Structures are given as C-alpha cells and as structure tokens.
Amino acid sequence: MTEMGEEHEIVAHEDIYAANGMKLFAKGARINRSQYDRLNLHKLRVPLDLVLSTERPVDAAQLANEANKLLASDSATARLADRTGDPLGFRHGLGALALPRPLAFRLTVMHEKRLALFQYSLRTALATFALAIRLGLSNRDKHDLLLVALCHDLGEMHTVPALLAPGHRITPQERRYIHVHPITTYVVLRDLPGLSTGTLRCAWRKSWKAWCAVLTCNG
C-alpha cells in the first residue's frame, strides 16, 4: 500500500483517529509513505482499510473485464468456464457484485502491486462459481461465495513476498505466517455488510483450520 501511495492518490474518505481519540488526519487527506509511517506509530480507532480509498478503485465492471482477459488468455480457465454450462455466468456474476469499499481498496492494491495474486484470486472465484452451479446454489449464495473467493488470499498481502518466492525453503517459523493468511480473509468478511451467516461460517471454518496450523507450528 505504501508503494501504491507514491504512484496513485490514496485519500482518507473519513477522519482518521487514534484509539485515544486524537485526530490524526482529516477526511480528504492524501496518505503517502510518510503519512503511513506516522499512522503506524498509533493504535487506530478504525483499521486503515476501512477509511482509505483510491482514485480509481477496482469495481465490478473491472472485475468482469479482467475475467474476460483471463479467459481469453488461459485455455484451461476458459474450459472450466465452459463446463459450468453457463460460460457467461462467471463474468456476469462478477459484474453484478456490489463491492464494499474496504474490499475494493484491497483488491485495487492487489491488482496494482501483486497482479499474479489478483489473477489467482479470479481463478479461485471461477472454481468456486463452478462448484456453486454444480451444487445448484441460489444466486444469493453465488454472489456471497464470489466475494469469499476474491478474499481467499488477501492475507498474502501481509506476507513478505520473499517467503513465497520460487526456490525459497520455508522454515517452521516462516510457515506460521503462511498458515495465518486465511484468518485475514475471515476478519475482512466479518466486517462486510450483508453476507449470509452460512457464508461467514464457511470462511470461519477455513480460518479456524489455519489457526490450528499456526498453533501447531508454534508448538
């Protein structure tokens, strides 16, 4: 996020306060690396992801467009879309998503700074959509599961990229940082309005398994 703040305008869409009530930045303030470093000195009343926005955030239309490009360039992904029996459904589903601002901001950072991870998230969303069709789930469930799938690896944005680099031998201590990333997904989803209880329960089970893995690594 700090790198993106040097290349694109990131602003506070509401006042930012420290946990003790001290006002740190006013609504509309631009947040660059130096401001971000200053914010990191404080415990914040509200997480930064909930109070920041960017000039051109990823939206549903862009998700559908990115899916089009992925399907055109990746034959395996295109075949999976065809096998759903509704090859346009995935793109239409993405295009109909109402992305909450915090999720749109995170996806924007991912698209700008971790494009391969962003594309992997789209593939995860397609696989999830295909399973939802096979199970005969409702449109509401498909909508919610697409959001969950897009959030699937948001936690990797908090993982040092070198840990996941090809050829790197992951130590037991490093492994806990990898296991913990699904917990971030649950925390993000928990704060999104309108998600069904069943969807959140699914995300919670995934994060609980990850937490057990972290405890095993620590033990």
SULCOR-V594526 format. One record per residue. N is the residue number from 1. RES is the residue in one letter. PHI is phi in degrees with one decimal (999 if undefined). Layout:
N & RES & PHI
N & RES & PHI
//
This chain:
1 & M & 999
2 & T & -63.6
3 & E & -65.1
4 & M & -65.0
5 & G & -65.1
6 & E & -84.2
7 & E & -107.0
8 & H & -131.3
9 & E & -77.1
10 & I & -113.5
11 & V & -128.0
12 & A & -81.9
13 & H & -90.4
14 & E & -155.1
15 & D & -58.8
16 & I & -108.2
17 & Y & -119.7
18 & A & -74.3
19 & A & -60.8
20 & N & -83.5
21 & G & 96.2
22 & M & -72.6
23 & K & -78.8
24 & L & -97.8
25 & F & -143.8
26 & A & -87.3
27 & K & -53.5
28 & G & 94.6
29 & A & -67.1
30 & R & -81.8
31 & I & -110.9
32 & N & -110.8
33 & R & -60.1
34 & S & -66.4
35 & Q & -66.2
36 & Y & -63.2
37 & D & -61.7
38 & R & -65.1
39 & L & -63.5
40 & N & -67.9
41 & L & -80.0
42 & H & -120.4
43 & K & -83.0
44 & L & -94.5
45 & R & -66.9
46 & V & -128.7
47 & P & -54.9
48 & L & -57.2
49 & D & -58.5
50 & L & -88.5
51 & V & -123.1
52 & L & -110.8
53 & S & -145.1
54 & T & -124.8
55 & E & -65.6
56 & R & -130.8
57 & P & -71.3
58 & V & -61.3
59 & D & -127.6
60 & A & -61.8
61 & A & -62.6
62 & Q & -68.4
63 & L & -58.8
64 & A & -63.5
65 & N & -66.6
66 & E & -65.1
67 & A & -64.4
68 & N & -58.0
69 & K & -64.8
70 & L & -65.4
71 & L & -66.1
72 & A & -74.6
73 & S & -104.0
74 & D & -126.0
75 & S & -65.1
76 & A & -64.2
77 & T & -65.1
78 & A & -63.5
79 & R & -64.3
80 & L & -62.7
81 & A & -62.5
82 & D & -64.8
83 & R & -72.0
84 & T & -69.2
85 & G & 84.7
86 & D & -140.9
87 & P & -61.2
88 & L & -91.3
89 & G & -62.2
90 & F & -61.8
91 & R & -65.0
92 & H & -64.8
93 & G & -63.0
94 & L & -64.0
95 & G & -66.9
96 & A & -95.4
97 & L & -67.7
98 & A & -99.0
99 & L & -78.6
100 & P & -60.2
101 & R & -54.4
102 & P & -60.6
103 & L & -70.6
104 & A & -59.8
105 & F & -65.4
106 & R & -63.8
107 & L & -65.5
108 & T & -65.8
109 & V & -61.6
110 & M & -62.3
111 & H & -63.7
112 & E & -77.8
113 & K & -111.6
114 & R & -137.6
115 & L & -60.4
116 & A & -61.0
117 & L & -67.3
118 & F & -60.8
119 & Q & -66.5
120 & Y & -63.6
121 & S & -63.9
122 & L & -64.9
123 & R & -63.9
124 & T & -61.7
125 & A & -63.8
126 & L & -65.2
127 & A & -60.7
128 & T & -64.7
129 & F & -62.4
130 & A & -61.8
131 & L & -65.7
132 & A & -63.0
133 & I & -66.1
134 & R & -60.1
135 & L & -84.7
136 & G & 69.5
137 & L & -74.4
138 & S & -72.2
139 & N & -61.3
140 & R & -62.1
141 & D & -65.9
142 & K & -60.9
143 & H & -58.8
144 & D & -64.7
145 & L & -69.5
146 & L & -63.1
147 & L & -62.6
148 & V & -60.5
149 & A & -64.3
150 & L & -64.8
151 & C & -84.2
152 & H & -47.2
153 & D & -117.2
154 & L & -58.7
155 & G & -61.8
156 & E & -65.6
157 & M & -65.9
158 & H & -100.9
159 & T & -102.4
160 & V & -59.8
161 & P & -54.6
162 & A & -61.0
163 & L & -64.7
164 & L & -104.1
165 & A & -68.5
166 & P & -55.9
167 & G & 90.8
168 & H & -75.2
169 & R & -88.5
170 & I & -80.3
171 & T & -82.5
172 & P & -56.5
173 & Q & -67.2
174 & E & -70.5
175 & R & -61.1
176 & R & -64.8
177 & Y & -69.1
178 & I & -77.4
179 & H & -63.3
180 & V & -78.9
181 & H & -64.8
182 & P & -64.8
183 & I & -64.1
184 & T & -60.3
185 & T & -57.6
186 & Y & -63.1
187 & V & -61.8
188 & V & -63.9
189 & L & -65.5
190 & R & -58.1
191 & D & -92.4
192 & L & -85.3
193 & P & -74.3
194 & G & 90.5
195 & L & -71.6
196 & S & -69.2
197 & T & -60.8
198 & G & -62.6
199 & T & -65.4
200 & L & -64.9
201 & R & -63.7
202 & C & -62.5
203 & A & -65.8
204 & W & -64.9
205 & R & -60.2
206 & K & -64.8
207 & S & -70.2
208 & W & -65.6
209 & K & -60.5
210 & A & -65.1
211 & W & -64.3
212 & C & -61.7
213 & A & -65.8
214 & V & -62.7
215 & L & -62.2
216 & T & -63.5
217 & C & -64.1
218 & N & -69.9
219 & G & -75.5
//
